[in-house]
């Protein structure tokens, strides 16, 4: 099975509102796909269908080639999930929590002891193994949630915004874990609205909006296909409001933002020639530049342009 996660023309209606509109995506075996879109794009609805928490209005969803609607028990056997905010019994420890969940998966005592030790090490929670979960931060609970998702050694993992609501440290810690999971033989689908996060950890990405697929492919291909770049500029002397207004009217320039009197950034649509023309134009204005640097073509630039085109 080269596409362990797959949807075909997936559609979901809620009282006349179409949350998913003929959505077809496929996740390559042993790849890490980011499922990307703003709040309300249809990410969680898709994931709930893939995990049998919702039924589609039409279309199909498959895990390892098994239609979830036709045989959910078999389809979900080889699946680990973290869907929405994890909640655990506060009076249990991580070790006790995993023992309980492992029994539900039918794991034997020896396998359960081995895997509990392994997954707590993976999520960096070994030193907290015998502490009560009720005293944990949200980030620590999220790490336990990831531990339970991989406890029974599934080949497929689905994560619904695993860093949502975490503080910067918690986000960093979870992102480190995701990077480690990427090195293993898992097929992972992770929803997110954080474009930079997806760019950092994912191999592939599916961009959706209003329940429709905008684009799907490798992160590298997405970045290469984007024709928009973000530039950071610093001038030697103060840049006036009239000068900034003039710059905003240059060919290809949009989303100009100033930071203090000498720094500004902008989006530039076009190839290298357009960037060279912009540099010449700034110099012809009499601006003396001390910094003119492309800060990288990001998924955010591409995504925003695709949303604009889809309206």
HUPEMO-V11311 format. One record per residue. N is the residue number from 1. PSI is psi in radians with two decimals (* if undefined). Layout:
n=N psi=PSI
n=N psi=PSI
This chain:
n=1 psi=1.84
n=2 psi=-0.21
n=3 psi=1.40
n=4 psi=-0.44
n=5 psi=2.21
n=6 psi=2.43
n=7 psi=2.57
n=8 psi=2.00
n=9 psi=0.74
n=10 psi=2.19
n=11 psi=2.42
n=12 psi=2.18
n=13 psi=2.42
n=14 psi=1.78
n=15 psi=0.85
n=16 psi=-0.22
n=17 psi=2.24
n=18 psi=1.82
n=19 psi=-0.57
n=20 psi=2.43
n=21 psi=1.56
n=22 psi=0.88
n=23 psi=2.14
n=24 psi=2.03
n=25 psi=2.75
n=26 psi=2.33
n=27 psi=2.15
n=28 psi=2.59
n=29 psi=2.37
n=30 psi=0.46
n=31 psi=2.91
n=32 psi=1.87
n=33 psi=2.32
n=34 psi=2.27
n=35 psi=1.79
n=36 psi=2.34
n=37 psi=2.83
n=38 psi=2.97
n=39 psi=2.32
n=40 psi=0.06
n=41 psi=-0.37
n=42 psi=0.15
n=43 psi=-0.93
n=44 psi=-0.62
n=45 psi=-0.77
n=46 psi=-0.80
n=47 psi=-0.65
n=48 psi=-0.57
n=49 psi=-0.73
n=50 psi=-0.42
n=51 psi=0.23
n=52 psi=0.49
n=53 psi=-0.27
n=54 psi=2.70
n=55 psi=2.47
n=56 psi=2.67
n=57 psi=-0.63
n=58 psi=2.96
n=59 psi=-3.12
n=60 psi=2.69
n=61 psi=2.42
n=62 psi=2.47
n=63 psi=2.09
n=64 psi=0.69
n=65 psi=-0.01
n=66 psi=2.19
n=67 psi=2.09
n=68 psi=-0.64
n=69 psi=-0.56
n=70 psi=-0.66
n=71 psi=1.25
n=72 psi=-0.66
n=73 psi=-0.80
n=74 psi=-0.69
n=75 psi=-0.65
n=76 psi=-0.11
n=77 psi=-0.68
n=78 psi=0.56
n=79 psi=2.36
n=80 psi=2.43
n=81 psi=2.63
n=82 psi=1.84
n=83 psi=2.12
n=84 psi=-2.86
n=85 psi=2.13
n=86 psi=2.44
n=87 psi=2.30
n=88 psi=2.80
n=89 psi=2.08
n=90 psi=-0.39
n=91 psi=-0.09
n=92 psi=2.73
n=93 psi=2.90
n=94 psi=-0.71
n=95 psi=-0.76
n=96 psi=-0.66
n=97 psi=-0.80
n=98 psi=-0.57
n=99 psi=-0.75
n=100 psi=-0.83
n=101 psi=-0.60
n=102 psi=-0.65
n=103 psi=-0.67
n=104 psi=-0.53
n=105 psi=-0.07
n=106 psi=0.41
n=107 psi=2.49
n=108 psi=2.83
n=109 psi=-0.78
n=110 psi=-0.82
n=111 psi=-0.70
n=112 psi=-0.74
n=113 psi=-0.76
n=114 psi=-0.87
n=115 psi=-0.61
n=116 psi=-0.81
n=117 psi=-0.77
n=118 psi=-0.84
n=119 psi=-0.56
n=120 psi=-0.57
n=121 psi=-0.73
n=122 psi=-0.73
n=123 psi=0.16
n=124 psi=0.82
n=125 psi=0.27
n=126 psi=-0.70
n=127 psi=-0.22
n=128 psi=0.21
n=129 psi=-0.53
n=130 psi=0.29
n=131 psi=2.68
n=132 psi=2.30
n=133 psi=-0.52
n=134 psi=-0.36
n=135 psi=0.03
n=136 psi=2.65
n=137 psi=2.95
n=138 psi=-0.66
n=139 psi=-0.68
n=140 psi=-0.69
n=141 psi=-0.62
n=142 psi=-0.61
n=143 psi=-0.65
n=144 psi=-0.65
n=145 psi=-0.72
n=146 psi=-0.66
n=147 psi=-0.77
n=148 psi=-0.48
n=149 psi=-0.56
n=150 psi=0.05
n=151 psi=-0.80
n=152 psi=0.28
n=153 psi=0.96
n=154 psi=2.81
n=155 psi=-0.30
n=156 psi=2.34
n=157 psi=2.37
n=158 psi=2.20
n=159 psi=2.23
n=160 psi=1.77
n=161 psi=1.12
n=162 psi=-0.31
n=163 psi=0.11
n=164 psi=2.30
n=165 psi=0.05
n=166 psi=2.67
n=167 psi=2.97
n=168 psi=-0.68
n=169 psi=-0.76
n=170 psi=-0.70
n=171 psi=-0.75
n=172 psi=-0.76
n=173 psi=-0.76
n=174 psi=-0.68
n=175 psi=-0.63
n=176 psi=-0.72
n=177 psi=-0.74
n=178 psi=-0.67
n=179 psi=-0.66
n=180 psi=-0.71
n=181 psi=-0.60
n=182 psi=-0.49
n=183 psi=-0.26
n=184 psi=3.10
n=185 psi=0.89
n=186 psi=2.67
n=187 psi=2.09
n=188 psi=2.31
n=189 psi=2.13
n=190 psi=2.10
n=191 psi=2.61
n=192 psi=2.70
n=193 psi=0.08
n=194 psi=1.77
n=195 psi=-0.71
n=196 psi=-0.60
n=197 psi=-0.81
n=198 psi=-0.71
n=199 psi=-0.58
n=200 psi=-0.68
n=201 psi=-0.26
n=202 psi=2.66
n=203 psi=-0.81
n=204 psi=2.90
n=205 psi=2.46
n=206 psi=2.10
n=207 psi=2.17
n=208 psi=2.73
n=209 psi=2.35
n=210 psi=0.68
n=211 psi=0.06
n=212 psi=2.55
n=213 psi=2.19
n=214 psi=-0.76
n=215 psi=2.59
n=216 psi=2.46
n=217 psi=-3.03
n=218 psi=2.67
n=219 psi=-0.72
n=220 psi=-0.76
n=221 psi=-0.68
n=222 psi=-0.82
n=223 psi=-0.70
n=224 psi=-0.55
n=225 psi=-0.30
n=226 psi=2.44
n=227 psi=0.37
n=228 psi=2.35
n=229 psi=2.73
n=230 psi=2.29
n=231 psi=2.40
n=232 psi=2.32
n=233 psi=2.41
n=234 psi=2.36
n=235 psi=2.76
n=236 psi=-0.67
n=237 psi=3.04
n=238 psi=2.40
n=239 psi=2.19
n=240 psi=2.90
n=241 psi=-0.69
n=242 psi=-0.63
n=243 psi=-0.72
n=244 psi=-0.69
n=245 psi=-0.71
n=246 psi=-0.73
n=247 psi=-0.67
n=248 psi=-0.31
n=249 psi=0.02
n=250 psi=2.68
n=251 psi=2.22
n=252 psi=-0.12
n=253 psi=2.38
n=254 psi=2.91
n=255 psi=0.81
n=256 psi=2.27
n=257 psi=2.35
n=258 psi=2.57
n=259 psi=1.66
n=260 psi=-2.82
n=261 psi=-0.22
n=262 psi=-0.10
n=263 psi=2.41
n=264 psi=2.78
n=265 psi=2.79
n=266 psi=2.77
n=267 psi=2.45
n=268 psi=2.11
n=269 psi=2.19
n=270 psi=3.03
n=271 psi=-2.96
n=272 psi=-0.61
n=273 psi=-0.67
n=274 psi=-0.68
n=275 psi=-0.68
n=276 psi=-0.67
n=277 psi=-0.68
n=278 psi=-0.79
n=279 psi=-0.77
n=280 psi=-0.72
n=281 psi=-0.74
n=282 psi=-0.72
n=283 psi=-0.65
n=284 psi=-0.38
n=285 psi=-0.16
n=286 psi=0.11
n=287 psi=2.29
n=288 psi=2.03
n=289 psi=2.34
n=290 psi=-0.19
n=291 psi=2.19
n=292 psi=1.69
n=293 psi=2.37
n=294 psi=2.18
n=295 psi=0.33
n=296 psi=2.47
n=297 psi=2.08
n=298 psi=2.82
n=299 psi=-0.51
n=300 psi=-0.78
n=301 psi=-0.80
n=302 psi=-0.79
n=303 psi=-0.79
n=304 psi=-0.64
n=305 psi=-0.63
n=306 psi=-0.67
n=307 psi=-0.75
n=308 psi=-0.73
n=309 psi=-0.44
n=310 psi=-0.12
n=311 psi=*
